[in-house]
Amino acid sequence: MPLNYSELIAKELGITIKQVDNTVTLLQSGATIPFIARYRKEVTGCLDEVQILQIRDRYAQLVEIDKRRIKIIESIKEQEKLTDELEKQINAAVSLAELEDIYLPFRPKRKTRASVAIAKGLEPLAQLIFSQKDIDVNLKANEFVNEEKGVTSETEAIEGARDIIAEWINENQQARQRLRNFFNREATIRSRVVKGKEKEGENYNSYFDLEEKLQKAPSHRILAMFRGENEGFLKIVINPEKEKSIEILENIFLRAKNESAEQVDIAIKDCYKRLLCPSLETEVRQIYKEKADKEAIRVFAENLRQLLLAPPLGQKNVLAIDPGFKSGCKIVCLDKQGKLLHNETIYPHPPENEVKQSANKIQSLVNAYKIEAIAIGNGTAGRETERFIKSIHFDKDVIALVVNESGASVYSASAVAREEFPEYDVTVRGAVSIGRRLTDPLAELVKIDPKSIGVGQYQHDVDQNELQKSLEDVVASCVNAVGVEINTSSKQLLTYVSGVGTALAQNIIEHRNKNGAFNSREELKKVARFGGKAFEQAAGFLRIQNAENVLDRSAVHPESYHVVKLMAQKLKCSVNELVEKEELRKKIIPEEYVTEKVGIPTLLDIMSELAKPGRDPRKKFDFFEFDKNVHNIKDLKPGMILPGIITNITAFGAFVDVGVHQDGLVHISQLADKYISNPNDVVKLNQKVKVKVLEIDIDRKRISFSMKGVE
């Protein structure tokens, strides 16, 4: 990697050049981000996943800039206009905007007003006027009147010269950069309704007449305005004060007070209106769209992480219900591993009202399949079904919980679901997904396209490639943070394990089906195409709970097993005893085991794992119930204090489900008693909270909540 890349990235991230170099080397060798963050701390200087991601993305961005740099140099060379000074200037550019500014005068042009004027032989006149010498402009212009070349008058000659000057100003690097800085600092975004679209675009009425400083406009508002513009309801204009912009240009280009300078000033105003302002508005639009995209993607990614790492109930026999009225409630029974044992449909709600028959059926299934928990989808008829289930008397303790079913319908219609349950319809698959989501949210949610889970804002408006990449990074991070039990996990879950991917995941499943359960990590090497590199990347994240070697159940990487064995030898005990007995572990002095490859960070991780091998980093499952007296939006009254669950977090607040089939908004201003800029600083997805009802708009199905002063 060129030295300037390392220096630039290191300076931007506040880390050392060596950390950047080593990280890039690891990434280029095929190492994954979770692997680097977990098992190569000595090499990177303990960089975390976020920093490694930043290095990866910035490096890729610089590579793209370099590709453009090479093309620009080649283009100018072909024109035989490349000088040593110009090449040095091009090589020093660190942004695409800077590169394009340098290249602009050399860019092959389509027919422009300036090129037409040059073809008429007016460039010498333009140079003379631009020099702002004290001349009689009309008299000089008369020398360029030439009907054969299409210049029929002095006025035409002067206008053509001004067109050429306007293009020179537009292509001037200093002018563009000064004005670009002014746009970024002072531009205003103005939104107006398109005439005649007032009624059709009513959803955007907040933006029918809005004006604010672009720098201060929040990302969600920018995305909303751009969406309204794309749909044809709004007209958006972004620019700073015209007079001040022109003043900046005048300060650069006006050097005299005479006839020539007056013509240059006319060219300046024309250039700003016709060339610079539209160009920089397009540029600043793109910059702020990218910023807004980045913020929206960050919010989505953070929400997804919280959802994926939601506490699992754990291995239980579960009865799952996908509720419905007319179509009935689809019921499935799952064993502790999530295997489908039974399915059928009951009709406890109108119009059938088979309450007694349905209750008897539920009791029978709970007894027959030794059900420990009942999972109820939170969609249509969810609260009614919850009330029905809780009215049933069971002979033993059975917990009943409402589960967020967002994305379950997407899964049920997916190729993954069809492959897993080819003989069942979408209703059965959806109910299975609800049940599994209770026992292990991560294992089930990885089967669904993250964009379909519904925890973002303006997800269809942002750069889809960047969104997909970011969400895949989050899923991989979560899967590897938790670890995967290789003998029970699905192909989809295995796919996200560091170094595995789709093909190897399929090979693992096929090997498992053919040869039975894996007994050790070493057996992974027998899987087709599971080579040394894949083993290095994956082994530490794969768990074998019933393995004879206790380290195979932990996050200790096989490359470090020898260190643990050495610890046990020094203490004259077995590795198992080292795990079982805290008094033995207390005798270990990590510094005694430092080598060239194994440093203190790895040794501390090993010590942590020996204390709790294979510990699940997710929080303990927390039970929750909605208010029993509230079932639909009409039950809500201002001032009510209600328990709820955070279902989505955006830049402008958080949405809360209080069990009325319509989430309400806690605006960012109502999240805490003090000012906050980021809702994630106060609440997390799936967090249990208490909210106060502020306003209810039944017609528009809008609910406003507050968490201020609510305990």
Summary of the structure (lengths in Angstrom):
residues: 711
radius of gyration: 33.0
end to end distance: 54.2
largest distance: 108.4
contacts: 2254
relative contact order: 0.07
helix: 54%
strand: 12%
